[in-house]
């Protein structure tokens, strides 16, 4: 398993790229309602906070399985956010 530092960096990079894509979409399409892109950004920030809190939780029984589930959640939630950005 990759280190916890790598997992935190992956969370930061993935969600940061999604935020950047939402803001670029908002900037290139000024005719559209900016609230949709703002909602995606807000959801990215809350997802980031949630995932980092789960990574930092050391009171879990099986740490390896816990971190693996965090990585899977990052993948699934990231895909959902990307789909929302694509619909903008």
C-alpha positions as a Python dict, from the first residue, in 0.01 Angstrom:
ca = {
    (1, 'X'): (0, 0, 0),
    (2, 'X'): (121, 348, -74),
    (3, 'X'): (203, 575, 211),
    (4, 'X'): (-47, 795, 388),
    (5, 'X'): (135, 1098, 253),
    (6, 'X'): (74, 975, -103),
    (7, 'X'): (-294, 918, -28),
    (8, 'X'): (-330, 1271, 107),
    (9, 'X'): (-154, 1409, -200),
    (10, 'X'): (-383, 1207, -428),
    (11, 'X'): (-689, 1349, -251),
    (12, 'X'): (-549, 1700, -285),
    (13, 'X'): (-454, 1664, -652),
    (14, 'X'): (-773, 1492, -767),
    (15, 'X'): (-1010, 1731, -597),
    (16, 'X'): (-794, 2030, -686),
    (17, 'X'): (-806, 1934, -1054),
    (18, 'X'): (-1183, 1898, -1038),
    (19, 'X'): (-1214, 2244, -880),
    (20, 'X'): (-989, 2386, -1149),
    (21, 'X'): (-1197, 2224, -1423),
    (22, 'X'): (-1519, 2363, -1274),
    (23, 'X'): (-1373, 2714, -1254),
    (24, 'X'): (-1239, 2696, -1611),
    (25, 'X'): (-1579, 2581, -1732),
    (26, 'X'): (-1740, 2868, -1546),
    (27, 'X'): (-1495, 3118, -1696),
    (28, 'X'): (-1532, 2993, -2051),
    (29, 'X'): (-1913, 2985, -2038),
    (30, 'X'): (-2016, 3319, -1885),
    (31, 'X'): (-2373, 3277, -2016),
    (32, 'X'): (-2442, 2983, -1785),
    (33, 'X'): (-2549, 3012, -1423),
    (34, 'X'): (-2233, 3024, -1205),
    (35, 'X'): (-2416, 2865, -912),
    (36, 'X'): (-2380, 2517, -1064),
    (37, 'X'): (-2001, 2547, -1083),
    (38, 'X'): (-1993, 2698, -734),
    (39, 'X'): (-2191, 2400, -605),
    (40, 'X'): (-1936, 2160, -754),
    (41, 'X'): (-1652, 2355, -591),
    (42, 'X'): (-1830, 2351, -255),
    (43, 'X'): (-1890, 1976, -283),
    (44, 'X'): (-1522, 1922, -368),
    (45, 'X'): (-1417, 2113, -58),
    (46, 'X'): (-1653, 1920, 168),
    (47, 'X'): (-1540, 1589, 11),
    (48, 'X'): (-1178, 1690, 71),
    (49, 'X'): (-1247, 1769, 437),
    (50, 'X'): (-1434, 1443, 485),
    (51, 'X'): (-1167, 1224, 323),
    (52, 'X'): (-876, 1390, 504),
    (53, 'X'): (-1059, 1349, 836),
    (54, 'X'): (-1103, 979, 758),
    (55, 'X'): (-735, 940, 669),
    (56, 'X'): (-633, 1106, 996),
    (57, 'X'): (-863, 882, 1204),
    (58, 'X'): (-630, 646, 1386),
    (59, 'X'): (-890, 480, 1605),
    (60, 'X'): (-1001, 231, 1339),
    (61, 'X'): (-950, -137, 1397),
    (62, 'X'): (-798, -235, 1061),
    (63, 'X'): (-605, 69, 935),
    (64, 'X'): (-504, -86, 603),
    (65, 'X'): (-862, -176, 507),
    (66, 'X'): (-980, 165, 626),
    (67, 'X'): (-730, 349, 405),
    (68, 'X'): (-818, 125, 112),
    (69, 'X'): (-1184, 219, 153),
    (70, 'X'): (-1086, 588, 164),
    (71, 'X'): (-903, 546, -167),
    (72, 'X'): (-1207, 372, -319),
    (73, 'X'): (-1434, 650, -193),
    (74, 'X'): (-1202, 908, -347),
    (75, 'X'): (-1230, 730, -679),
    (76, 'X'): (-1609, 698, -671),
    (77, 'X'): (-1677, 1049, -541),
    (78, 'X'): (-1421, 1194, -782),
    (79, 'X'): (-1593, 1026, -1077),
    (80, 'X'): (-1930, 1164, -963),
    (81, 'X'): (-1787, 1516, -936),
    (82, 'X'): (-1623, 1485, -1279),
    (83, 'X'): (-1957, 1382, -1427),
    (84, 'X'): (-2113, 1693, -1273),
    (85, 'X'): (-1840, 1913, -1421),
    (86, 'X'): (-1893, 1754, -1763),
    (87, 'X'): (-2262, 1842, -1747),
    (88, 'X'): (-2186, 2210, -1688),
}
